[in-house]
Amino acid sequence: MEIKKASLDNIEEIFTFVKKAINKMIEQGILQWDEIYPTKDDFADDARKNQLYIAEVDGQIAACFTLNQECDQEYKNGNWKYNGPDFLVIHRLCVNPDFQNKGIGSKVCQEIEKLAAERGMKALKLDCFTQNPYSQKMYTKLGYSEVGFADWRKGRFILMEKIL
């Protein structure tokens, strides 16, 4: 697997598999994402800001994610262990349905940890939908701790953190 920055040229392919992933989540009763969020513009904005990444396997995009330090106001509800300036927030991590159930999500997270550590980051933060048992299990297995909750339009999300 190769992790690299995404470009605007990747947006169509990314959003095509994100839509497939949304449909799959809906089929599983996971109503986390929809036509309102995330949008193609969200991914394009991330790419323009140089914050969107892709994970490629055999030349195909297997996953995408955004890394930055942007936190919604609700992140203040977290009892964060690390409160310094050297952290990254993982947003919009999505595994292409063609690559799901192959450990890609975990491998991507491990690569994110390496990337963050190389940049001198001390922690990774994220939010995880309470109705998505797959992502909860993955993040817990990877050593993320629950530090609080945030309530948004789609429901309750668990605020999670991993000290690097």
Secondary structure, 3 states (H helix, E strand, C coil): CEEEECCHHHHHHHHHHHHHHHHHHHHCCCCCCCCCCCCHHHHHHHHHCCCEEEEEECCEEEEEEEEECCCCHHHHHCCCCCCCCCEEEEEEEEECHHHCCCCHHHHHHHHHHHHHHHCCCCEEEEEEECCCHHHHHHHHHCCCEEEEEEEECCEEEEEEEEEC
